[in-house]
C-alpha cells in the first residue's frame, strides 16, 4: 500500500475528521493532483484573509506531524527516512 493510500484510509476512518474533509478526500482520485494543490492554496489564502478580517491574524499553522501522530501513533513521519 502506498503512503497516499495509507493516509487516505487513516483520514477517512478518523472520527475527528470533518465530514467536509472526508468528502473532499474521497473525491481526490478523480481530480488532477496539480489542480487540487492550486485549489488548496486558494482556500488557504481565502481562509487567511478571513482570519485577518476577523482580527485573528493570518498564518495559522497546522502541525502536519501532530495530525499524523493522531491518526498513526508511533509511526515515523512520512517522507522522512528512519
Backbone as ProteinMPNN parsed JSONL, in Angstrom:
{"seq_chain_A": "XXXXXXXXXXXXXXXXXXXXXXXXXXXXXXXXXXXXXXXXXXXXXXXXXXXXXXXXXXXXXXXXXXXXXXXXXXXXXXXXXX", "coords_chain_A": {"N_chain_A": [[0.852, -1.177, 0.0], [0.533, 2.242, -0.788], [1.978, 5.318, 0.546], [0.156, 7.397, 0.171], [-2.314, 6.029, -0.101], [-2.46, 4.794, 2.419], [-2.524, 7.03, 4.151], [-4.882, 8.237, 3.217], [-6.861, 6.32, 3.865], [-6.543, 6.37, 6.647], [-7.283, 9.037, 7.269], [-9.935, 9.062, 6.369], [-11.058, 7.204, 8.092], [-10.746, 8.274, 10.59], [-12.408, 9.418, 13.383], [-12.385, 12.079, 14.145], [-12.084, 13.581, 11.913], [-13.498, 16.007, 9.844], [-16.702, 15.933, 8.189], [-16.753, 17.418, 5.858], [-14.038, 17.449, 5.048], [-13.624, 14.684, 4.756], [-15.322, 14.16, 2.591], [-14.046, 15.651, 0.582], [-11.532, 14.336, 0.466], [-12.346, 11.799, -0.335], [-12.958, 12.302, -2.972], [-10.568, 12.861, -4.218], [-9.121, 11.137, -5.98], [-10.341, 11.437, -8.404], [-9.519, 13.794, -9.444], [-7.104, 15.99, -10.929], [-3.926, 16.012, -9.49], [-2.356, 18.371, -9.442], [-4.243, 20.389, -9.916], [-5.728, 20.091, -7.596], [-3.877, 20.908, -5.633], [-3.585, 23.611, -6.375], [-6.191, 24.532, -5.831], [-6.292, 24.054, -3.071], [-4.333, 25.84, -2.182], [-5.581, 28.256, -2.85], [-7.845, 28.128, -1.168], [-6.515, 28.194, 1.285], [-5.348, 30.762, 1.173], [-7.699, 32.362, 1.02], [-8.892, 31.66, 3.471], [-7.001, 32.67, 5.268], [-7.25, 35.412, 4.738], [-9.843, 35.755, 5.637], [-9.456, 35.22, 8.377], [-7.831, 37.442, 9.017], [-9.681, 39.502, 8.543], [-11.413, 38.963, 10.603], [-9.908, 39.721, 12.673], [-8.199, 37.961, 13.83], [-5.799, 37.247, 12.76], [-3.449, 36.325, 10.255], [-1.902, 33.336, 8.926], [-2.189, 31.065, 10.511], [-0.931, 28.138, 11.839], [-0.78, 24.723, 11.016], [0.052, 21.74, 12.435], [1.347, 19.271, 10.685], [2.716, 17.008, 11.428], [1.657, 16.536, 13.947], [-0.951, 15.894, 13.3], [-0.522, 13.565, 11.807], [0.547, 11.961, 13.849], [-1.682, 11.7, 15.487], [-3.407, 10.21, 13.861], [-1.853, 8.028, 13.056], [-0.365, 6.787, 15.398], [2.919, 6.614, 16.765], [4.266, 5.978, 14.415], [6.909, 6.474, 11.989], [7.597, 9.754, 10.61], [6.018, 10.435, 7.57], [7.686, 10.527, 4.477], [10.116, 10.976, 5.557], [13.223, 9.516, 6.256], [14.029, 6.768, 8.397]], "CA_chain_A": [[0.0, 0.0, 0.0], [1.326, 3.465, -0.874], [1.782, 6.314, 1.62], [-1.083, 8.111, -0.143], [-3.465, 5.176, 0.243], [-2.471, 4.621, 3.874], [-3.007, 8.285, 4.742], [-6.278, 8.434, 2.829], [-7.671, 5.425, 4.707], [-6.479, 6.882, 8.018], [-8.078, 10.258, 7.366], [-11.355, 8.725, 6.207], [-11.543, 6.41, 9.231], [-10.554, 9.022, 11.828], [-13.683, 10.033, 13.773], [-12.255, 13.524, 14.346], [-12.031, 14.24, 10.61], [-14.791, 16.602, 9.499], [-17.375, 15.371, 7.02], [-16.335, 18.218, 4.719], [-12.737, 16.95, 4.615], [-13.805, 13.307, 4.274], [-15.91, 14.244, 1.255], [-13.001, 16.121, -0.332], [-10.532, 13.276, 0.332], [-12.954, 10.719, -1.109], [-13.021, 12.708, -4.379], [-9.236, 13.204, -4.708], [-8.661, 10.286, -7.077], [-10.999, 11.849, -9.643], [-9.022, 15.118, -9.813], [-5.684, 16.137, -11.212], [-3.273, 16.446, -8.249], [-1.908, 19.765, -9.55], [-5.429, 21.22, -9.724], [-6.076, 20.006, -6.173], [-2.944, 21.77, -4.9], [-3.951, 25.005, -6.679], [-7.415, 24.823, -5.079], [-5.94, 24.1, -1.648], [-3.632, 27.097, -1.939], [-6.571, 29.332, -2.895], [-8.614, 28.029, 0.076], [-5.639, 28.654, 2.361], [-5.275, 32.218, 1.049], [-9.005, 32.904, 1.38], [-9.086, 31.458, 4.911], [-6.136, 33.624, 5.97], [-7.878, 36.733, 4.606], [-10.992, 35.729, 6.562], [-8.916, 35.378, 9.729], [-7.429, 38.844, 9.168], [-10.898, 40.299, 8.652], [-11.984, 38.704, 11.928], [-8.979, 40.23, 13.671], [-7.483, 36.852, 14.456], [-4.455, 37.249, 12.198], [-3.19, 35.307, 9.237], [-0.76, 32.463, 9.127], [-2.409, 29.997, 11.476], [-0.136, 26.976, 11.447], [-1.287, 23.397, 11.339], [1.161, 20.809, 12.547], [1.052, 18.038, 9.975], [3.25, 15.886, 12.193], [0.708, 16.258, 15.028], [-2.085, 15.202, 12.686], [-0.073, 12.203, 11.509], [0.694, 11.231, 15.106], [-3.024, 11.376, 15.966], [-4.008, 9.181, 13.021], [-0.943, 6.88, 13.016], [0.54, 6.967, 16.533], [4.138, 5.82, 16.851], [4.885, 5.7, 13.119], [7.829, 7.526, 11.55], [6.988, 10.766, 9.747], [6.032, 10.099, 6.163], [8.593, 11.353, 3.706], [11.393, 11.084, 6.278], [13.823, 8.204, 6.483], [14.217, 6.476, 9.822]], "C_chain_A": [[0.901, 1.244, 0.0], [1.083, 4.363, 0.337], [0.464, 7.043, 1.425], [-2.303, 7.293, 0.283], [-3.594, 4.991, 1.743], [-3.015, 5.861, 4.566], [-4.477, 8.509, 4.442], [-7.203, 7.578, 3.695], [-7.703, 5.928, 6.145], [-7.335, 8.112, 8.216], [-9.564, 9.941, 7.296], [-11.915, 7.952, 7.401], [-11.404, 7.129, 10.569], [-11.854, 9.728, 12.205], [-13.594, 11.541, 14.002], [-12.169, 14.296, 13.03], [-13.424, 14.761, 10.266], [-15.388, 15.916, 8.268], [-16.983, 16.109, 5.753], [-15.012, 17.704, 4.157], [-12.851, 15.52, 4.095], [-14.377, 13.295, 2.864], [-14.854, 14.668, 0.232], [-11.959, 15.03, -0.578], [-11.082, 12.127, -0.524], [-12.977, 11.03, -2.606], [-11.644, 12.961, -4.992], [-8.818, 12.417, -5.941], [-9.261, 10.674, -8.421], [-10.47, 13.18, -10.168], [-7.536, 15.072, -10.109], [-5.003, 16.663, -9.948], [-2.794, 17.896, -8.292], [-3.075, 20.735, -9.372], [-5.85, 21.235, -8.26], [-5.183, 20.942, -5.361], [-3.282, 23.242, -5.131], [-5.203, 25.413, -5.896], [-7.142, 24.939, -3.584], [-5.241, 25.417, -1.307], [-4.594, 28.284, -1.96], [-7.428, 29.313, -1.624], [-7.797, 28.526, 1.267], [-5.545, 30.181, 2.351], [-6.582, 32.867, 1.514], [-9.256, 32.791, 2.881], [-8.236, 32.414, 5.729], [-6.688, 35.043, 5.884], [-9.077, 36.818, 5.554], [-10.527, 35.916, 8.003], [-8.492, 36.815, 9.992], [-8.65, 39.736, 9.359], [-11.566, 40.129, 10.015], [-11.083, 39.202, 13.052], [-8.184, 39.156, 14.369], [-6.035, 36.814, 13.973], [-4.265, 36.091, 11.246], [-2.055, 34.404, 9.671], [-0.95, 31.423, 10.205], [-1.702, 28.74, 10.984], [-0.814, 25.695, 11.906], [-0.095, 22.463, 11.37], [0.784, 19.498, 11.88], [1.593, 16.831, 10.731], [2.313, 15.533, 13.353], [-0.517, 15.517, 14.497], [-1.713, 13.756, 12.383], [0.024, 11.376, 12.779], [-0.666, 10.831, 15.669], [-3.62, 10.213, 15.181], [-3.184, 7.894, 13.04], [0.06, 6.985, 14.158], [1.75, 6.038, 16.459], [4.802, 5.499, 15.531], [5.86, 6.813, 12.764], [7.12, 8.516, 10.644], [7.103, 10.327, 8.296], [6.942, 11.054, 5.429], [9.937, 11.554, 4.389], [11.942, 9.681, 6.469], [14.069, 8.017, 7.969], [15.626, 6.058, 10.116]], "O_chain_A": [[1.909, 1.287, 0.705], [0.104, 4.19, 1.062], [-0.266, 7.285, 2.386], [-3.207, 7.804, 0.945], [-4.699, 5.025, 2.286], [-3.86, 5.766, 5.455], [-5.236, 8.925, 5.317], [-8.215, 8.067, 4.198], [-8.751, 5.918, 6.79], [-8.038, 8.226, 9.22], [-10.359, 10.481, 8.066], [-13.109, 8.034, 7.69], [-11.898, 6.636, 11.584], [-12.355, 10.549, 11.436], [-14.623, 12.216, 14.05], [-12.18, 15.527, 13.032], [-14.411, 14.035, 10.386], [-14.666, 15.39, 7.421], [-16.888, 15.503, 4.686], [-14.869, 17.541, 2.946], [-12.229, 15.183, 3.087], [-13.951, 12.495, 2.031], [-14.781, 14.102, -0.859], [-11.545, 14.823, -1.719], [-10.358, 11.555, -1.339], [-13.012, 10.111, -3.424], [-11.559, 13.252, -6.185], [-8.219, 12.981, -6.856], [-8.744, 10.281, -9.467], [-10.912, 13.651, -11.215], [-6.809, 14.219, -9.599], [-5.453, 17.66, -9.384], [-2.827, 18.581, -7.27], [-2.918, 21.785, -8.749], [-6.278, 22.267, -7.742], [-5.668, 21.68, -4.504], [-3.269, 24.036, -4.19], [-5.265, 26.519, -5.359], [-7.691, 25.812, -2.911], [-5.52, 26.03, -0.277], [-4.44, 29.217, -1.173], [-7.71, 30.37, -1.06], [-8.326, 29.198, 2.152], [-5.651, 30.818, 3.398], [-6.566, 33.809, 2.306], [-9.775, 33.722, 3.496], [-8.68, 32.918, 6.761], [-6.604, 35.797, 6.853], [-9.292, 37.846, 6.196], [-11.129, 36.676, 8.761], [-8.76, 37.354, 11.066], [-8.66, 40.614, 10.221], [-12.209, 41.052, 10.516], [-11.436, 39.12, 14.228], [-7.558, 39.414, 15.397], [-5.147, 36.388, 14.711], [-4.847, 35.019, 11.413], [-1.35, 34.671, 10.644], [0.031, 30.938, 10.769], [-1.87, 28.336, 9.834], [-1.34, 25.599, 13.015], [0.682, 22.411, 10.417], [0.01, 18.711, 12.424], [1.002, 15.753, 10.685], [2.186, 14.361, 13.706], [-1.052, 14.627, 15.158], [-2.481, 12.836, 12.662], [-0.374, 10.212, 12.79], [-0.805, 9.759, 16.258], [-4.261, 9.333, 15.756], [-3.743, 6.798, 13.041], [1.237, 7.249, 13.909], [1.634, 4.855, 16.14], [5.819, 4.805, 15.519], [5.677, 7.959, 13.176], [6.147, 8.161, 9.979], [8.168, 9.899, 7.851], [6.97, 12.25, 5.721], [10.808, 12.236, 3.848], [11.198, 8.761, 6.808], [14.289, 8.979, 8.705], [15.959, 5.775, 11.267]]}, "name": "protein", "num_of_chains": 1, "seq": "XXXXXXXXXXXXXXXXXXXXXXXXXXXXXXXXXXXXXXXXXXXXXXXXXXXXXXXXXXXXXXXXXXXXXXXXXXXXXXXXXX"}
